[in-house]
Amino acid sequence: MTDAALAPPARGERLHPLYLVTGLGKVVKGAWGVLAGGAYLAVQDKLGLALLLFGGFVLLSTASLFIRWLTFEFRLEDDQLRIEQGLLNRSSRTIPFDRVTDVDIEQGPIHRIFGLARVKMETGASAAAKEADGQLDTIRLERAQEIRDYIRTRRSGATPSPTASIPETENIVPALFAMDSRRVALAGMFNFSLAVIAALFGVSQTMGDVIGFDPFSRGFWLEIFASTGPLRDYVLAHQFVAALGGTIVLVVIGVGTGMVRTVLREHGFRLDRTPTGFRRRRGLLTLTDVTIPERRIQATILATGPIKRAFGWHILKLQSLATDGKQGSHVVAPLATSEEAQEIQLSLSRPMAPAEGWRSLPFGHFMSGAAITLGAGIMALAAAALLSPLALFAVAGLGIATLVNWLEWRRSRYALDAEHLFIEQGWWRQRRAIVPVCRIQSLDLTENFWTRAFGFVRMQFGVAGGTMLSAFAIEALSRADAEALRERLVAQ
Protein backbone atom coordinates (compact mmCIF):
# COMPACT_ATOMS: atom_id res chain seq x y z
CA MET A 1 0.00 0.00 0.00
CA THR A 2 1.31 3.50 -0.80
CA ASP A 3 1.00 6.81 1.01
CA ALA A 4 -1.23 8.03 -1.79
CA ALA A 5 -3.63 5.17 -1.19
CA LEU A 6 -3.88 6.11 2.47
CA ALA A 7 -4.30 9.83 1.86
CA PRO A 8 -7.83 11.31 1.93
CA PRO A 9 -9.34 11.73 -1.54
CA ALA A 10 -9.88 15.21 -2.96
CA ARG A 11 -13.62 14.62 -3.32
CA GLY A 12 -16.33 12.39 -1.94
CA GLU A 13 -16.60 8.73 -2.88
CA ARG A 14 -19.64 6.69 -3.85
CA LEU A 15 -20.54 3.11 -3.14
CA HIS A 16 -19.77 0.54 -5.82
CA PRO A 17 -22.52 0.31 -8.50
CA LEU A 18 -23.12 -3.32 -7.53
CA TYR A 19 -24.78 -1.95 -4.38
CA LEU A 20 -27.91 -2.16 -6.54
CA VAL A 21 -27.47 -5.96 -6.31
CA THR A 22 -26.04 -6.43 -2.83
CA GLY A 23 -28.72 -4.15 -1.36
CA LEU A 24 -31.47 -6.51 -2.48
CA GLY A 25 -30.94 -8.61 0.65
CA LYS A 26 -32.42 -5.91 2.87
CA VAL A 27 -35.26 -5.44 0.42
CA VAL A 28 -36.16 -9.14 0.52
CA LYS A 29 -36.14 -9.14 4.34
CA GLY A 30 -38.79 -6.43 4.33
CA ALA A 31 -40.92 -8.05 1.62
CA TRP A 32 -42.73 -10.69 3.67
CA GLY A 33 -45.89 -8.63 3.91
CA VAL A 34 -45.95 -8.05 0.14
CA LEU A 35 -45.33 -11.76 -0.52
CA ALA A 36 -48.14 -12.75 1.85
CA GLY A 37 -50.51 -10.26 0.25
CA GLY A 38 -49.59 -11.41 -3.25
CA ALA A 39 -50.09 -15.06 -2.30
CA TYR A 40 -53.51 -14.27 -0.85
CA LEU A 41 -54.55 -12.45 -4.03
CA ALA A 42 -53.30 -15.35 -6.17
CA VAL A 43 -55.32 -17.85 -4.11
CA GLN A 44 -58.38 -15.62 -4.58
CA ASP A 45 -57.94 -15.90 -8.39
CA LYS A 46 -56.76 -12.30 -8.60
CA LEU A 47 -53.51 -13.09 -10.35
CA GLY A 48 -53.44 -9.76 -12.16
CA LEU A 49 -53.56 -7.81 -8.91
CA ALA A 50 -50.90 -10.08 -7.41
CA LEU A 51 -48.57 -9.47 -10.36
CA LEU A 52 -49.28 -5.75 -10.16
CA LEU A 53 -48.41 -5.77 -6.45
CA PHE A 54 -45.16 -7.68 -7.03
CA GLY A 55 -44.24 -5.53 -10.02
CA GLY A 56 -44.87 -2.31 -8.14
CA PHE A 57 -42.84 -3.52 -5.18
CA VAL A 58 -39.88 -4.51 -7.40
CA LEU A 59 -40.03 -1.18 -9.23
CA LEU A 60 -40.19 0.90 -6.05
CA SER A 61 -37.45 -1.15 -4.37
CA THR A 62 -35.12 -0.80 -7.36
CA ALA A 63 -35.79 2.93 -7.54
CA SER A 64 -35.14 3.27 -3.80
CA LEU A 65 -31.80 1.47 -4.08
CA PHE A 66 -30.79 3.58 -7.07
CA ILE A 67 -31.67 6.85 -5.32
CA ARG A 68 -29.72 5.80 -2.21
CA TRP A 69 -26.70 4.86 -4.32
CA LEU A 70 -26.94 8.10 -6.27
CA THR A 71 -27.22 10.32 -3.18
CA PHE A 72 -24.87 8.43 -0.83
CA GLU A 73 -21.41 9.98 -0.54
CA PHE A 74 -18.62 9.52 1.99
CA ARG A 75 -15.40 11.42 2.52
CA LEU A 76 -12.36 10.23 4.46
CA GLU A 77 -10.77 13.32 6.02
CA ASP A 78 -7.69 13.79 8.20
CA ASP A 79 -9.40 13.06 11.50
CA GLN A 80 -12.97 12.06 10.68
CA LEU A 81 -15.29 10.24 8.30
CA ARG A 82 -18.15 12.26 6.81
CA ILE A 83 -21.20 10.47 5.37
CA GLU A 84 -23.88 12.37 3.46
CA GLN A 85 -27.04 10.77 2.14
CA GLY A 86 -30.66 11.45 1.25
CA LEU A 87 -32.55 13.14 -1.58
CA LEU A 88 -35.42 15.10 -0.04
CA ASN A 89 -34.24 14.80 3.55
CA ARG A 90 -30.47 15.25 3.34
CA SER A 91 -28.36 14.16 6.34
CA SER A 92 -24.69 14.58 7.08
CA ARG A 93 -23.01 12.41 9.72
CA THR A 94 -19.52 13.04 11.08
CA ILE A 95 -17.62 10.27 12.88
CA PRO A 96 -14.35 11.42 14.53
CA PHE A 97 -11.70 8.72 14.34
CA ASP A 98 -10.85 9.02 18.05
CA ARG A 99 -14.46 8.00 18.84
CA VAL A 100 -14.33 4.83 16.74
CA THR A 101 -13.98 1.69 18.85
CA ASP A 102 -13.99 -0.94 16.09
CA VAL A 103 -13.69 -1.08 12.32
CA ASP A 104 -14.85 -4.41 10.87
CA ILE A 105 -15.01 -5.80 7.36
CA GLU A 106 -17.81 -8.12 6.24
CA GLN A 107 -18.32 -9.94 2.95
CA GLY A 108 -21.56 -11.56 1.85
CA PRO A 109 -21.73 -14.12 -0.97
CA ILE A 110 -22.10 -11.50 -3.72
CA HIS A 111 -19.39 -9.34 -2.14
CA ARG A 112 -16.95 -12.25 -2.24
CA ILE A 113 -17.71 -13.09 -5.88
CA PHE A 114 -16.96 -9.55 -7.09
CA GLY A 115 -14.19 -8.64 -4.61
CA LEU A 116 -16.35 -6.22 -2.61
CA ALA A 117 -16.84 -5.67 1.12
CA ARG A 118 -18.92 -3.89 3.73
CA VAL A 119 -17.18 -1.68 6.31
CA LYS A 120 -18.77 -1.22 9.74
CA MET A 121 -17.63 1.36 12.27
CA GLU A 122 -18.72 1.28 15.88
CA THR A 123 -18.56 3.98 18.51
CA GLY A 124 -19.83 4.07 22.07
CA ALA A 125 -23.17 5.33 20.73
CA SER A 126 -23.52 2.49 18.23
CA ALA A 127 -22.75 -0.11 20.90
CA ALA A 128 -25.66 1.20 22.95
CA ALA A 129 -27.90 1.07 19.88
CA LYS A 130 -26.81 -2.45 18.90
CA GLU A 131 -25.92 -1.34 15.39
CA ALA A 132 -23.04 0.19 13.48
CA ASP A 133 -22.74 3.96 13.75
CA GLY A 134 -21.21 4.24 10.29
CA GLN A 135 -21.51 1.71 7.47
CA LEU A 136 -20.22 1.64 3.92
CA ASP A 137 -22.30 -1.10 2.35
CA THR A 138 -20.50 -1.96 -0.89
CA ILE A 139 -17.00 -0.83 -1.80
CA ARG A 140 -13.94 -2.56 -3.24
CA LEU A 141 -12.25 -4.93 -0.78
CA GLU A 142 -8.90 -3.23 -1.26
CA ARG A 143 -10.42 0.17 -0.49
CA ALA A 144 -12.19 -1.28 2.57
CA GLN A 145 -8.87 -2.50 3.92
CA GLU A 146 -7.25 0.87 3.19
CA ILE A 147 -10.03 2.70 5.06
CA ARG A 148 -9.79 0.33 8.04
CA ASP A 149 -6.02 0.75 8.29
CA TYR A 150 -6.21 4.51 7.82
CA ILE A 151 -8.77 4.93 10.62
CA ARG A 152 -6.81 2.67 12.96
CA THR A 153 -3.61 4.58 12.30
CA ARG A 154 -5.23 8.00 12.70
CA ARG A 155 -7.03 6.84 15.84
CA SER A 156 -3.71 5.95 17.45
CA GLY A 157 -2.35 9.40 16.62
CA ALA A 158 0.35 8.12 14.27
CA THR A 159 1.12 9.23 10.75
CA PRO A 160 -0.11 6.81 8.06
CA SER A 161 2.61 4.76 6.46
CA PRO A 162 2.85 2.07 3.81
CA THR A 163 3.31 -0.56 6.51
CA ALA A 164 0.04 0.22 8.28
CA SER A 165 -1.91 -2.49 6.52
CA ILE A 166 -1.99 -6.17 7.42
CA PRO A 167 0.09 -8.14 4.91
CA GLU A 168 -1.55 -10.79 2.83
CA THR A 169 1.12 -13.28 3.93
CA GLU A 170 0.03 -13.20 7.58
CA ASN A 171 -1.70 -16.58 7.20
CA ILE A 172 1.81 -18.06 7.19
CA VAL A 173 2.00 -17.23 10.90
CA PRO A 174 0.26 -19.93 13.00
CA ALA A 175 -3.11 -18.81 14.35
CA LEU A 176 -3.63 -18.46 18.07
CA PHE A 177 -6.75 -20.60 17.62
CA ALA A 178 -8.38 -22.12 14.54
CA MET A 179 -11.09 -24.64 13.72
CA ASP A 180 -10.99 -27.09 10.84
CA SER A 181 -14.12 -28.47 9.17
CA ARG A 182 -14.27 -31.45 11.53
CA ARG A 183 -14.18 -29.22 14.62
CA VAL A 184 -16.83 -26.91 13.14
CA ALA A 185 -19.15 -29.88 12.43
CA LEU A 186 -18.62 -31.15 15.99
CA ALA A 187 -19.52 -27.71 17.37
CA GLY A 188 -22.69 -27.85 15.30
CA MET A 189 -23.74 -31.12 16.92
CA PHE A 190 -23.58 -29.47 20.35
CA ASN A 191 -25.54 -26.42 19.16
CA PHE A 192 -28.86 -28.16 18.52
CA SER A 193 -31.78 -25.77 18.69
CA LEU A 194 -34.40 -26.41 21.39
CA ALA A 195 -36.35 -23.44 20.02
CA VAL A 196 -36.68 -25.15 16.63
CA ILE A 197 -37.80 -28.39 18.30
CA ALA A 198 -40.42 -26.56 20.38
CA ALA A 199 -41.67 -24.59 17.36
CA LEU A 200 -42.00 -27.71 15.20
CA PHE A 201 -43.81 -29.53 18.00
CA GLY A 202 -46.30 -26.67 18.29
CA VAL A 203 -46.85 -26.55 14.52
CA SER A 204 -47.32 -30.32 14.28
CA GLN A 205 -49.89 -30.28 17.09
CA THR A 206 -51.90 -27.33 15.78
CA MET A 207 -51.54 -27.57 12.00
CA GLY A 208 -50.26 -31.11 11.48
CA ASP A 209 -53.37 -32.35 9.66
CA VAL A 210 -53.43 -29.30 7.38
CA ILE A 211 -49.79 -29.32 6.31
CA GLY A 212 -49.41 -33.10 6.39
CA PHE A 213 -46.61 -33.11 8.97
CA ASP A 214 -47.46 -34.64 12.34
CA PRO A 215 -44.76 -37.17 13.36
CA PHE A 216 -46.67 -37.83 16.61
CA SER A 217 -49.63 -39.23 14.67
CA ARG A 218 -49.89 -42.96 13.93
CA GLY A 219 -51.37 -42.11 10.53
CA PHE A 220 -48.19 -40.23 9.61
CA TRP A 221 -46.05 -43.33 10.14
CA LEU A 222 -48.61 -45.71 8.61
CA GLU A 223 -48.52 -43.66 5.43
CA ILE A 224 -44.71 -43.72 5.35
CA PHE A 225 -44.51 -47.48 5.96
CA ALA A 226 -47.52 -48.36 3.81
CA SER A 227 -45.38 -50.40 1.38
CA THR A 228 -43.49 -52.25 4.12
CA GLY A 229 -45.78 -54.81 5.72
CA PRO A 230 -43.76 -55.70 8.86
CA LEU A 231 -43.06 -52.07 9.84
CA ARG A 232 -46.68 -51.08 9.22
CA ASP A 233 -47.91 -53.94 11.39
CA TYR A 234 -45.44 -52.97 14.12
CA VAL A 235 -46.80 -49.39 14.15
CA LEU A 236 -50.36 -50.73 14.41
CA ALA A 237 -49.42 -53.01 17.30
CA HIS A 238 -47.48 -50.47 19.38
CA GLN A 239 -49.02 -47.09 20.16
CA PHE A 240 -45.80 -45.63 21.59
CA VAL A 241 -44.07 -45.81 18.19
CA ALA A 242 -45.63 -42.55 17.01
CA ALA A 243 -44.48 -40.66 20.12
CA LEU A 244 -40.97 -42.14 19.91
CA GLY A 245 -40.71 -41.54 16.18
CA GLY A 246 -41.98 -37.97 16.48
CA THR A 247 -39.45 -37.20 19.19
CA ILE A 248 -36.60 -38.63 17.11
CA VAL A 249 -37.69 -36.63 14.04
CA LEU A 250 -37.79 -33.35 15.97
CA VAL A 251 -34.40 -34.01 17.62
CA VAL A 252 -32.83 -34.82 14.25
CA ILE A 253 -34.26 -31.61 12.76
CA GLY A 254 -33.05 -29.59 15.77
CA VAL A 255 -29.52 -31.03 15.53
CA GLY A 256 -29.48 -30.52 11.75
CA THR A 257 -30.59 -26.91 12.12
CA GLY A 258 -27.88 -26.28 14.71
CA MET A 259 -25.23 -27.81 12.45
CA VAL A 260 -26.27 -25.71 9.44
CA ARG A 261 -26.27 -22.49 11.49
CA THR A 262 -22.89 -23.32 13.02
CA VAL A 263 -21.23 -24.25 9.73
CA LEU A 264 -22.50 -21.08 8.05
CA ARG A 265 -21.25 -18.93 10.92
CA GLU A 266 -18.02 -20.64 12.04
CA HIS A 267 -16.57 -22.03 8.78
CA GLY A 268 -12.87 -21.19 8.46
CA PHE A 269 -12.72 -19.82 12.03
CA ARG A 270 -9.36 -18.24 12.75
CA LEU A 271 -8.22 -16.14 15.70
CA ASP A 272 -4.91 -14.25 15.51
CA ARG A 273 -3.10 -12.31 18.21
CA THR A 274 -2.16 -8.83 17.07
CA PRO A 275 -0.03 -6.20 18.83
CA THR A 276 -3.18 -4.41 19.98
CA GLY A 277 -5.63 -7.29 20.54
CA PHE A 278 -7.22 -10.03 18.43
CA ARG A 279 -8.36 -10.46 14.86
CA ARG A 280 -11.15 -12.97 14.17
CA ARG A 281 -12.27 -14.23 10.75
CA ARG A 282 -15.09 -16.67 10.11
CA GLY A 283 -18.07 -17.43 7.87
CA LEU A 284 -19.03 -19.57 4.88
CA LEU A 285 -21.49 -17.42 2.95
CA THR A 286 -20.88 -14.19 4.85
CA LEU A 287 -17.22 -13.71 5.76
CA THR A 288 -16.57 -11.40 8.72
CA ASP A 289 -13.24 -9.85 9.70
CA VAL A 290 -13.47 -8.42 13.22
CA THR A 291 -10.87 -6.77 15.40
CA ILE A 292 -11.08 -6.91 19.21
CA PRO A 293 -8.82 -4.28 20.83
CA GLU A 294 -7.25 -5.54 24.04
CA ARG A 295 -7.85 -2.27 25.85
CA ARG A 296 -11.61 -2.65 25.23
CA ILE A 297 -11.86 -6.16 26.74
CA GLN A 298 -13.64 -6.09 30.09
CA ALA A 299 -14.09 -9.71 31.12
CA THR A 300 -13.62 -13.32 30.04
CA ILE A 301 -16.44 -15.89 30.06
CA LEU A 302 -15.74 -19.63 29.87
CA ALA A 303 -18.94 -21.59 29.22
CA THR A 304 -19.75 -25.28 29.00
CA GLY A 305 -22.46 -27.82 29.91
CA PRO A 306 -22.71 -31.41 31.16
CA ILE A 307 -22.35 -32.94 27.68
CA LYS A 308 -19.59 -30.61 26.51
CA ARG A 309 -17.84 -30.95 29.86
CA ALA A 310 -17.86 -34.77 29.61
CA PHE A 311 -15.88 -34.48 26.35
CA GLY A 312 -13.64 -31.66 27.60
CA TRP A 313 -15.04 -28.87 25.42
CA HIS A 314 -15.66 -25.20 26.27
CA ILE A 315 -16.76 -21.93 24.67
CA LEU A 316 -14.60 -18.88 25.33
CA LYS A 317 -16.03 -15.37 25.06
CA LEU A 318 -14.54 -11.94 25.62
CA GLN A 319 -16.86 -9.21 26.85
CA SER A 320 -15.88 -5.98 25.13
CA LEU A 321 -17.08 -2.40 25.10
CA ALA A 322 -18.11 -2.99 21.49
CA THR A 323 -20.79 -5.42 20.33
CA ASP A 324 -20.45 -8.45 18.07
CA GLY A 325 -23.51 -8.07 15.87
CA LYS A 326 -26.30 -7.86 18.46
CA GLN A 327 -24.34 -9.75 21.09
CA GLY A 328 -22.54 -8.14 24.00
CA SER A 329 -19.57 -10.49 23.80
CA HIS A 330 -17.18 -11.81 21.17
CA VAL A 331 -16.85 -15.57 20.78
CA VAL A 332 -13.12 -16.18 20.33
CA ALA A 333 -13.26 -19.99 20.65
CA PRO A 334 -16.61 -21.66 19.78
CA LEU A 335 -15.34 -25.14 20.74
CA ALA A 336 -12.00 -25.36 22.52
CA THR A 337 -10.20 -27.58 24.99
CA SER A 338 -9.32 -26.12 28.39
CA GLU A 339 -5.67 -25.85 27.26
CA GLU A 340 -6.62 -23.89 24.13
CA ALA A 341 -8.87 -21.57 26.12
CA GLN A 342 -6.14 -21.03 28.69
CA GLU A 343 -3.63 -20.15 25.96
CA ILE A 344 -5.95 -17.41 24.68
CA GLN A 345 -6.51 -16.09 28.18
CA LEU A 346 -2.79 -16.12 29.02
CA SER A 347 -2.10 -14.11 25.86
CA LEU A 348 -3.96 -11.31 27.70
CA SER A 349 -1.77 -11.90 30.78
CA ARG A 350 -4.85 -12.96 32.70
CA PRO A 351 -5.31 -16.21 34.65
CA MET A 352 -8.00 -18.79 33.97
CA ALA A 353 -8.28 -20.00 37.59
CA PRO A 354 -7.55 -18.42 40.98
CA ALA A 355 -4.28 -19.06 42.75
CA GLU A 356 -5.80 -18.92 46.26
CA GLY A 357 -8.55 -21.54 45.77
CA TRP A 358 -12.34 -21.39 45.46
CA ARG A 359 -14.98 -20.61 48.09
CA SER A 360 -18.36 -22.37 48.06
CA LEU A 361 -21.74 -20.70 48.50
CA PRO A 362 -23.58 -21.15 51.83
CA PHE A 363 -25.78 -24.23 52.19
CA GLY A 364 -28.73 -21.93 52.81
CA HIS A 365 -28.81 -21.17 49.10
CA PHE A 366 -29.62 -24.79 48.29
CA MET A 367 -32.08 -25.03 51.19
CA SER A 368 -34.03 -22.01 49.99
CA GLY A 369 -34.66 -23.70 46.63
CA ALA A 370 -35.35 -27.07 48.28
CA ALA A 371 -37.98 -25.47 50.52
CA ILE A 372 -39.85 -24.13 47.50
CA THR A 373 -39.67 -27.54 45.83
CA LEU A 374 -40.91 -29.24 49.02
CA GLY A 375 -43.93 -26.96 49.15
CA ALA A 376 -44.74 -27.70 45.51
CA GLY A 377 -44.34 -31.43 46.22
CA ILE A 378 -46.84 -31.34 49.07
CA MET A 379 -49.38 -29.62 46.80
CA ALA A 380 -48.75 -32.23 44.08
CA LEU A 381 -49.38 -35.07 46.57
CA ALA A 382 -52.60 -33.41 47.70
CA ALA A 383 -53.69 -33.06 44.07
CA ALA A 384 -52.90 -36.75 43.45
CA ALA A 385 -55.01 -37.78 46.45
CA LEU A 386 -57.97 -35.53 45.63
CA LEU A 387 -57.95 -35.22 41.85
CA SER A 388 -55.85 -37.61 39.80
CA PRO A 389 -52.97 -40.05 40.33
CA LEU A 390 -51.33 -38.42 37.31
CA ALA A 391 -50.25 -35.63 39.65
CA LEU A 392 -47.66 -38.09 41.00
CA PHE A 393 -45.67 -37.43 37.85
CA ALA A 394 -45.30 -33.86 39.09
CA VAL A 395 -43.73 -35.20 42.28
CA ALA A 396 -41.16 -37.10 40.22
CA GLY A 397 -40.44 -33.93 38.26
CA LEU A 398 -39.94 -31.99 41.48
CA GLY A 399 -37.49 -34.64 42.65
CA ILE A 400 -35.48 -34.11 39.48
CA ALA A 401 -35.67 -30.34 40.05
CA THR A 402 -34.26 -30.80 43.56
CA LEU A 403 -31.37 -32.86 42.19
CA VAL A 404 -30.60 -30.22 39.56
CA ASN A 405 -30.80 -27.50 42.22
CA TRP A 406 -28.27 -29.42 44.32
CA LEU A 407 -25.93 -29.81 41.34
CA GLU A 408 -26.26 -26.11 40.58
CA TRP A 409 -25.34 -25.28 44.19
CA ARG A 410 -22.34 -27.63 44.15
CA ARG A 411 -21.06 -26.02 40.93
CA SER A 412 -21.39 -22.43 42.20
CA ARG A 413 -18.33 -20.83 43.77
CA TYR A 414 -16.21 -17.71 43.72
CA ALA A 415 -12.67 -16.48 44.40
CA LEU A 416 -10.77 -13.21 44.62
CA ASP A 417 -7.04 -12.74 44.17
CA ALA A 418 -4.91 -9.63 43.95
CA GLU A 419 -6.26 -8.46 40.59
CA HIS A 420 -9.14 -10.68 39.43
CA LEU A 421 -12.58 -11.79 40.58
CA PHE A 422 -13.69 -15.31 39.59
CA ILE A 423 -17.35 -16.33 39.58
CA GLU A 424 -18.46 -19.82 38.56
CA GLN A 425 -22.07 -20.96 38.54
CA GLY A 426 -24.44 -23.37 36.87
CA TRP A 427 -24.51 -27.08 36.08
CA TRP A 428 -26.58 -27.38 32.93
CA ARG A 429 -25.21 -24.08 31.63
CA GLN A 430 -21.95 -23.74 33.52
CA ARG A 431 -20.27 -20.38 33.21
CA ARG A 432 -17.07 -18.99 34.68
CA ALA A 433 -16.50 -15.24 34.57
CA ILE A 434 -13.03 -13.77 35.10
CA VAL A 435 -13.22 -10.03 35.74
CA PRO A 436 -10.26 -7.75 36.47
CA VAL A 437 -11.07 -5.86 39.66
CA CYS A 438 -10.29 -2.55 37.93
CA ARG A 439 -13.12 -3.26 35.42
CA ILE A 440 -15.86 -3.53 38.07
CA GLN A 441 -18.04 -0.42 37.83
CA SER A 442 -20.53 -1.03 40.66
CA LEU A 443 -21.36 -3.31 43.60
CA ASP A 444 -24.90 -4.08 44.75
CA LEU A 445 -26.12 -6.19 47.68
CA THR A 446 -29.75 -7.30 47.48
CA GLU A 447 -31.96 -9.40 49.75
CA ASN A 448 -35.65 -10.08 50.36
CA PHE A 449 -37.69 -11.71 53.11
CA TRP A 450 -36.97 -15.21 51.71
CA THR A 451 -33.18 -14.90 51.38
CA ARG A 452 -33.07 -13.12 54.76
CA ALA A 453 -34.82 -16.11 56.32
CA PHE A 454 -32.06 -18.41 55.05
CA GLY A 455 -29.28 -16.02 55.99
CA PHE A 456 -27.77 -14.87 52.69
CA VAL A 457 -27.67 -11.93 50.31
CA ARG A 458 -26.99 -11.63 46.57
CA MET A 459 -24.00 -9.64 45.38
CA GLN A 460 -24.09 -8.20 41.85
CA PHE A 461 -21.21 -6.60 39.95
CA GLY A 462 -21.67 -4.13 37.11
CA VAL A 463 -19.12 -4.60 34.31
CA ALA A 464 -19.23 -2.40 31.23
CA GLY A 465 -19.55 -4.16 27.90
CA GLY A 466 -21.92 -4.68 25.01
CA THR A 467 -25.07 -2.61 25.28
CA MET A 468 -25.30 -2.15 29.03
CA LEU A 469 -23.66 -2.89 32.35
CA SER A 470 -23.65 -6.67 32.18
CA ALA A 471 -24.49 -8.33 35.45
CA PHE A 472 -22.12 -10.78 37.07
CA ALA A 473 -23.36 -12.00 40.43
CA ILE A 474 -22.56 -14.24 43.37
CA GLU A 475 -25.99 -15.65 44.11
CA ALA A 476 -25.54 -16.26 47.83
CA LEU A 477 -23.21 -14.87 50.49
CA SER A 478 -23.58 -14.44 54.20
CA ARG A 479 -23.96 -10.80 55.16
CA ALA A 480 -20.55 -10.81 56.87
CA ASP A 481 -18.79 -12.40 53.87
CA ALA A 482 -20.49 -9.98 51.47
CA GLU A 483 -19.41 -6.94 53.48
CA ALA A 484 -15.85 -8.27 53.76
CA LEU A 485 -15.70 -8.97 50.00
CA ARG A 486 -17.01 -5.51 49.23
CA GLU A 487 -14.36 -3.93 51.44
CA ARG A 488 -11.60 -5.91 49.68
CA LEU A 489 -12.85 -4.90 46.24
CA VAL A 490 -13.17 -1.24 47.14
CA ALA A 491 -9.71 -1.26 48.71
CA GLN A 492 -8.14 -2.73 45.57
Secondary structure, 3 states (H helix, E strand, C coil): CCHHHHCCCCCCECCCCCHHHHCHHHHHHCCHHHHHHHHHHHHCCCHHHHHHHHHHHHHHHHHHHHHHHHHCEEEECCCEEEEEECCCCCEEEEEEHHHEEEEEEEECHHHHHHCEEEEEEEEHHHHHHCCCCEEEEEEEHHHHHHHHHHHHHHHCCCCCCCCCCCCHHHHHCCCCEECCHHHHHHHHHHCCCHHHHHHHHHHHHHHHHHHCCCCCCHHHHHHHCCCCHHHHHHHHHCCHHHHHHHHHHHHHHHHHHHHHHHHHHHCCCEEEEECCEEEEEECCCCEEEEEEEHHHEEEEEEEECHHHHHCCCEEEEEEEEEEECCEEEEEEEEEECHHHHHHHHHCCCCCCCCCCCCEECCHHHHHHHHHHHHHHHHHHHHHHHHCCHHHHHHHHHHHHHHHHHHHHHHCCEEEECCCEEEEEECCCCEEEEEEEHHHEEEEEEECCHHHHHCCCEEEEEEEEECCEEEEEEEEEECHHHHHHHHHHHHHC
